[in-house]
Amino acid sequence: MFRVVFVMDIFNHAVVLAKGGIRENYRPVSDSSAVCKTSIPLEILEFLHPREVYIADLNSLQGKGPLDINAELIREVSSKADTMLDFGVSSLKDVDKALSIAGTAVIGTETGTLAVIRDAVSRNPGRISVSIDVKFGKILKQDPEIPEDPFEIVKILNGLPLKDLIFLDLDRVGTASGFDPEFLRKLAESSVHDVLLAGGVRGMEDLFALDSLGIKGALVATAIHSGSVPPEVMTLGLKKVKSSDS
């Protein structure tokens, strides 16, 4: 089943809406959402009922404020929905911390190394997702061992028992600007893991297109808050929503 994963970018206990990966410009989601009047994570969960949630802990990712300010809140979210957590993992200690408050730890190429990915997956098979982070068309990475070519990264990761693989296009996050279908088709074909897209989803037609390309899911926030993707897709799935519309 195609997975529609609800994204919550959390900063100082509040959900903010991402746009173009420029984190300092993010604003409380209640300022612009057409579907919820609150920026409180647990209230949004109660209202939208997503099955899966992806949390970006912006305090940790940006090194702003107390870095564990959102930890207890994330633990509560994890008790109500399957939760993937990205807070800028760069060490095995970070992985352990993430897995103590969420079901899945996300290791992004922006902060993680191949050595940490390999060790983390070895210790926690099926509980690690790797995010290939891209900005301005280039892979964001600190580790020189991580290849420049995303297909080369996929080849390396194919040998590891990941939960799934995320392609995060930061330039397209919050922009509803679409995606490159041919690139994504090739990426899905070259990966033995489920590939999820983050960034660029405009509406339902994009979700059906991604499904047909072999992409197994999408991380969405803006499309939910704008009303272009109905919240029930997150619980019912694409096929059931399509059949109920027809």
N, C-alpha and C positions, 0 to 999 in steps of 0.2 A: 504494500500500500504506500502511495506517495505521502510523505510526511510534511505537514505544514507546522513548522516550529515557531512559536511565538517568541519574539526577541524583546527582552527588557534590558535597556541600558540604565544601570542604577548608579546614581551619584548622591551621596549624603541622604540615603534612605528613600530617595524619590526616583521615579522613572522619568527619564528624559528622552526626547526624540532625536535620533541621530540624523545627521545630514552631511553627506560628502566626506565623512571621516574627520571633520574639523571639530574635535571634541569640545573645545572651549566655546563653540557656538551652540551647543545643544541646549534646548530649553525644556521645561517641564511639559510632559506629554499632554496634560490637561489644557494647556494653552491652545492647542490646535486639533486635538482628537475629536472626530465626529461621533465616536462610539463610547467614550467614557469621559466622565467629568472629574476624574481624580488622577493624581500622580502617585498614589500610595500603592506599592506593589501588590500587597495582599488583597486590597479592595479591587484592583484590576483583575486579579486572578478569579475572585469570586464572581465578577461580572462576566468575564469572557470565557472562563472554563477551558483553557487550552490543555491538551494532553501533554505536550512537550514544551519546555521553556528553555531558551538560551539566555543566560545572564552574562552581560559584560559588566564587571565591577569596575566602574570608571575611577573610583578612588584609588584602587590598587594599580590599575593600568596607567594612570597619570601621576601616581605618587603624590596625591593631594589629600590632605587631612589625615586623620587616623586611618591607616591602611586596612584595619579590620573592622571599620565602622559598620559595614554591611553584612558581616559574617552571620550574625544570629538571624537576620532577616532572610538571608539566602537559605539558611537551614530550614526556616519555616516554609519558604516557597517550595523547597525540595520535598517537603512532606506532603505537598498538595499536587505536585506535577513532576513528571520526569524532567530533571534539570541538568543542563550542560552548563558548566561554569568556566568562563574565561576571565582570569584576573592577572594575566601577564606572567604565566608560569615560566620560570627560567632555571628552576632547580628541582631535584627530587623532593626536597622539603616543601616546596610550593605545591607539588603534585599531591603529597600526603594531606596537606592542609585543604586543598580543593576537594579531595575525595572524602574528607571528614564532614563536609557541609553540603555536598552535591553528589548526585549519582555518577556524573561523568565529568572528567577534567578535560578542558580544551587546552592543547598546547599549540600556540601560534608560532609560525616561522619568525614573526616580528621579535619575539622574546626568547623562544626556546632554541635548543641545539639538538642536533641529531643524536648525540650521546644521551641527553636527558630523555628524548623521545624513546629511544631503544630501551633504556633502563626502566622507564615508567611503564611501558607496555609489557615488558617482561614481568614486572611485579604485579601489574594490574590489567591482565588481558581482558579486552572487551569493555574497559571503562575509560579508555583514552580516545579522544577525537583529536585529529591534527587539522589545524587550519592553515591553508596556504594563503597568506596575507599579501594582497597586491595593492599598490598605490602608484598612480601615474604610469600604469602598465608594467611596473617592475615589482619583483618579489621583495617584500620587506624582510630583511634577515640580518642577524648579528653574526651568525655562524658561517665562516667561509666554507665549511663542509657541505652546507646546503646548496644544491645546484641553483643556477639562475633560471634554468628551464623547468617549468612546472611538471612537464612530462617526465623529466629525470627524477624529480622528487617523488612522483607517483610510483616509478619503478622501484625506488628504494623502499617506500612504505608498503608496497605490495607484499613484502616478505614479513610484515609485522601484524600481529593480531589486534589491529585497531578496532574501535567501535565503528567509526566512519570517518570520512574525509570531508572537510569543508573548504569550498573555494570562496574566499572573502574578498570581494572587490570593493575596497574602501571608497574609491571614487564614485561608485554607484549607490552606496548606502544612503537610503533616505531620499534618493533622487527620482525614483520611478522612471529610470532611463533605459530599461531593458537590459539585454545581454547579448553576447556573441554565441549564437546557437551552434555554429560549426565547431568552435573551440570547445564548448561544453560537451558536445556529442563525442568528440575525440577523447576528452578527459574522462568521461564516464566509461568509454570503451577500454581505456588503458588501465583503469583502476579495478582491482578485485574487491575493493570496499565500496559501500554505498557512498555516492558523492552528493553533497548538499550544497546548494548555492545560497550565498548571502550577498544581497545587494542588487538592486535594479528591478525587482518584481513590481509590475505596474497593476496587475489585476488577475482575474481568473484565467483569461486566455494565456497569460504567461505561465501559469501553473500547469495548465494542460500541455502547453508546448514543452516545458521542461520534462514532464512525465514522458512525453513521446520521444524525447532525446535520450532517455535512459538515466536522467538525473533522478535521484530517489527522494529528494525533498528540497524544501526551500525554507530559509530563515526569513521571517517577515515581521515587520512592525508598521512601517509607513502605510503599506497597502491595507492593513487591518484598520488602522486609525483613520484613514481617509474614507473608508467604507467601500473601497474598490474590491476588497476580498471580504466576504461575510465571515464573521467569527465562527460560525458553525462548521466551517471547513476544517478548523483545527480539531474538532472532535469527531465529525462524521466522515471526513475524508472527501477527496475530490469526486469519486464516482457516485457516492450517495447524494452529494449536493447537486451534481449534474443531473442525476435521474429525477430528483425532486423538482428541478427547474423545468424539465422537459414535459 
